[in-house]
Amino acid sequence: MNFLRGVMGGPSAGPQPSGADTIQKLCDRVASSTLLDDRRDAVRALKSLSKKYRLEVGIQAMEHLIHVLQTDRSDSEIIGYALDTLYNVISNDLEEEEQDDSEEENSAKQVDDLGSQFTEIFIKQQENVTLLLTLVEEFDFHVRWPGVKLLTSLLKQQGPQVQQIILVSPMGVSRLMDLLADSREVIRNDGVLLLQQLTKSNAAIQKIVAFENAFERLLDIITEEGNSDGGIVVEDCLLLLQNLLKNNNSNQNFFKEGSYIQRMKPWFEVGDDNCGWSAQKVTNLHLMLQLVRVLVSPTNPPGATSSCQKAMFHCGLLQQLCTILMATGVPADILTETINTVSEVIRGCQTNQDYFASVNAPSNPPRPAIVVLLMSMVNERQPFVLRCAVLYCFQCFLYKNQKGQGEIVSTLLPSTIDGNSVSAGQLLCGGLFSTDSLSNWCAAVALAHALQENGTLKEQLLRVQLATSIGNPPVSLLQQCTNILSQGSKVQTRVGLLMLLCTWLSNCSIAVTHFLHNPANVPFLTGQIAENLGEEEQLVQGLCALLLGISIYYNDNSLENYRKEKLKQLIEKRIGRENFIEKLGFISKHELYSRAAQKPQPSFSSPDHMMFDHEFTKLVKELEGVISKAIYKSSEEDKKEEEVKKTLEQHDNIVTHYKKVIREQDQELEELKQRISTLTSQNEQLQATVTQQVSQIQQHKDQYNLLKVQLGKDTQHHNSHGDTLQMNGIQTEEVSKLKEELEEWKNKHELLQGQLKEKDSVIEKLNSSQLEMGATEQSLQTSRFGGLEHSNELQKELEMLRSQLQLQAAEISKLQMENQKLQVMNTAADPMLGDSGAPAAMSSELEARLEQEIKELKSQVKALSEEKESLKQQLDSSTSTVAILQDKNSRLEREVAESKKEQDDLLVLLADQDQKISAQKMKLKDFGVAVEDEDDTESGDQGDEDEDGDEEEQDENAAVCYQEN
């Protein structure tokens, strides 16, 4: 203990040892002491020296400290000291806190290198990390907390290596997930920081953490801490959620399927008084908005983004974001991020876009949210980032939204302009012609998005007329844009207007004609392209070349002075083809073009860098190649190309016609199949009804047999006792029962007749359906087989009805036998009755009734036999009908075969026509003409080489080919 007092600064008689000597003695003490108390005191002393003598402790004591962790796990105190010492040696946080702002950067680099080197030594043996994971499982606070801090520091220094060790360790990630369930907030919060480092840039670990119920636990912590009003813990949880979800489609889908999006809605509930937000609340809400954007980012797969957008609308999250958007007192950076978030939630989702269009600002009178946002965009006093966010929101609102595009353009048309209120179109025109170049650019890009991939609106926008000044006639919007362009305004304004004109004229021949109709436009463009200007003007020259190329490529030659060939000759004389192509290439080579092509959101460091729009970069990429090819084509090549295009269009029309015919035939086949299925179901129902009736007949037979047995027993009983009066009563009761049975048989007979009539109607329906099924070969086969099947089924059912009639005849004969027996019994009972007059009258009356009923039964049997003959005749007629239908089917099959032959002849003609077209293309290729087809890219180089040949040889070859044609 005296040794330790000297180390800890107690009084000593001799000279004080140096720090290195003291550390060496302490390390020897840890390694050699047999008493646990001595080792514990030595480790505690090393901990106190580790901050000041970090390098010496790390070099001399690390091995001994690791040995302590392995051997003294039973003592939590010494384990805690050892972990704290290792943390002080490895972590750079302590050194960074002690450094002053005036220190040089190289000292900070040395500190980072020192921590990284010690970490590398520690993880060189993977067992050390596994041991640390085991210690983190301990519940003791003095062991678990320093273990968590040490592991976090290891991940900060050597993240990928430590991640790989934890990933291959059994249950490594699951052990760390238990930290989130610790009741001690210090350990739980540091556990969140540990998982932040663990999940950085490692998709495998991110998936494991997500499936270990991390989303549920983190959202519970955020709710417990007060959502956006919480402290730094909420911020840490949000950062961890971003790590788990960003660029991880599997976790995003799991988050959506687990209904966790619905739990995000309370985060964005704000009150009426939004003044005095704390810095932490602003940070938390900013991270929450970023988390929403992670789920609906344009870089995600379209299907995943769309499903998340729909879920946000149905749970009310979009509505909550729009409330923040229109609220007052919201900080500027939160408002900007909210606009960006709403933009991506509605981008490409028609339902969300429609809802956003219906949102109104709480003003008097209420104004649409789009109008309010556009007012901020064209207001030069608003912050630059806010104006960029509004432009992005407007672009996302119009993305794949033709309905929204039409509503915006309609506010510019003369018939829909409302002078009492400000519309979106008026704001865009005001921004387009204002003195602020940034407003000019934003309005031009916004209007270009309203025309994106919508030829109808491009034509309608030509109707827009603007009143420039009092007393002057109105000019079109297209003319006003070109007028401002020629006035030599700022570069940013001209770039915006040129992008608008290129988008407007692309794939719209009518707009090109209107543009060329102004005689000043083409000379202005050629003059701009031909001049040798500075680097700032090169971008304008490239866009002018693109606009002139669009005017050539989409020219329908309706203006005689500005036909394609004349414009090409003008370029050749005043600019030169090579110079034109070089100027056109300035656009794609520009640095700002490359930045804009990366992502849809306009993100610029300063207003001066705001030059290109993301969608416009796609248009340039699409048109640059085709314009370059169109410039080098001659008039004859253009004519031949147009002829080839017409031929191909005719061929496509023929193919389209046959596709339409086949589609109609398929629809007819489906209808016929549905009819057959309905008839089949009806037949099955009828068969079920017959089966049910047969079972009922059998039940009646059984009841009849029981009655016969009971009658026999009663007859024997009356004969033994000689009670003739009772016998007469039984006979009377039996006769009434027989009458009831006869009534039942009559009803059944009527039912059978009704069923036969239904079968006749089914046969008539089949005949009509057979006549309708003659359109195609498949329908003929279906009707033939269906008719045969139905005729066979009808024959079977007729056979069943015949058997039923035979059974009924047998039953009738049995009833006649029973009647004869009853007559015999009556005659036998007459002597016993004596001279009684009443019984004799009763017996004679009974005999008369029985004779009458027997006559009626005979007449019924005769009627049944006649019906049987009629059924035979019907069966014969149905058989002949089936034969007639088969003959018709065979005739229709022959007609189908003839139509097939005609179709084959047409296909042969089409094949010959394709061969002719290919031959024409080959001849064009021999002339060095680039033909736009599937092999266009392969034949382009060959065409260039042929053009460098001898002109005389080309003329001779052209003459020869012309004679051959």
Sequence and secondary structure as in RCSB ss.txt:
>XXXX:A:sequence
MNFLRGVMGGPSAGPQPSGADTIQKLCDRVASSTLLDDRRDAVRALKSLSKKYRLEVGIQAMEHLIHVLQTDRSD
SEIIGYALDTLYNVISNDLEEEEQDDSEEENSAKQVDDLGSQFTEIFIKQQENVTLLLTLVEEFDFHVRWPGVKL
LTSLLKQQGPQVQQIILVSPMGVSRLMDLLADSREVIRNDGVLLLQQLTKSNAAIQKIVAFENAFERLLDIITEE
GNSDGGIVVEDCLLLLQNLLKNNNSNQNFFKEGSYIQRMKPWFEVGDDNCGWSAQKVTNLHLMLQLVRVLVSPTN
PPGATSSCQKAMFHCGLLQQLCTILMATGVPADILTETINTVSEVIRGCQTNQDYFASVNAPSNPPRPAIVVLLM
SMVNERQPFVLRCAVLYCFQCFLYKNQKGQGEIVSTLLPSTIDGNSVSAGQLLCGGLFSTDSLSNWCAAVALAHA
LQENGTLKEQLLRVQLATSIGNPPVSLLQQCTNILSQGSKVQTRVGLLMLLCTWLSNCSIAVTHFLHNPANVPFL
TGQIAENLGEEEQLVQGLCALLLGISIYYNDNSLENYRKEKLKQLIEKRIGRENFIEKLGFISKHELYSRAAQKP
QPSFSSPDHMMFDHEFTKLVKELEGVISKAIYKSSEEDKKEEEVKKTLEQHDNIVTHYKKVIREQDQELEELKQR
ISTLTSQNEQLQATVTQQVSQIQQHKDQYNLLKVQLGKDTQHHNSHGDTLQMNGIQTEEVSKLKEELEEWKNKHE
LLQGQLKEKDSVIEKLNSSQLEMGATEQSLQTSRFGGLEHSNELQKELEMLRSQLQLQAAEISKLQMENQKLQVM
NTAADPMLGDSGAPAAMSSELEARLEQEIKELKSQVKALSEEKESLKQQLDSSTSTVAILQDKNSRLEREVAESK
KEQDDLLVLLADQDQKISAQKMKLKDFGVAVEDEDDTESGDQGDEDEDGDEEEQDENAAVCYQEN
>XXXX:A:secstr
 HHHHHHTT   SS    HHHHHHHHHHHHHH  SHHHHHHHHHHHHHHHTTSHHHHHHHHHHHHHHHHHH TT 
HHHHHHHHHHHHHHH SHHHHHH  TTS HHHHHHHHHHHHHHHHHHHTSHHHHHHHHHHHT   HHHHHHHHHH
HHHHHHHSHHHHHHHHHHSTTHHHHHHGGGG SSHHHHHHHHHHHHHHTTT HHHHHHHHHTTHHHHHHHHHHHH
TGGG  HHHHHHHHHHHHHHTT HHHHHHHHHTT SGGGGGGG   S   S  HHHHHHHHHHHHHHHHHT TTS
 HHHHHHHHHHHHHTTHHHHHHHHHH SS  HHHHHHHHHHHHHHHTT HHHHHHHHH EESSSS EEHHHHHHH
HHT TTS HHHHHHHHHHHHHHHTT HHHHHHHHHTTSGGG  TTS  HHHHHHHHHTSS HHHHHHHHHHHHHH
TTT HHHHHHHTT EE  STTS  EEHHHHHHHHHHTT  HHHHHHHHHHHHHHHTT HHHHHHHHHSTTHHHHH
HHHHHS   HHHHHHHHHHHHHHHHHHHT  S SGGG HHHHHHHHHHHT HHHHHHHHTHHHHSHHHHHHTT S
S   SSGGG    HHHHHHHHHHHHHHHHHHH  HHHHHHHHHHHHHHHHHHHHHHHHHHHHHHHHHHHHHHHHH
HHHHHHHHHHHHHHHHHHHHHHHHHHHHHHHHHHHHHHHHHHHHHHT HHHHHHHHHHHHHHHHHHHHHHHHHHH
HHHHHHHHHHHHHHHHHHHHHH  SSHHHHHHHHHHHHHHHHHHHHHHHHHHHHHHHHHHHHHHHHHHHHHHHHH
HHHHHHHHTT HHHHHHHHHHHHHHHHHHHHHHHHHHHHHHHHHHHHHHHHHHHHHHHHHHHHHHHHHHHHHHHH
HHHHHHHHHHHHHHHHHHHHHHHHHHTT    STTHHHHHHHHHHHHTS HHHHHHHHHHHHHH 
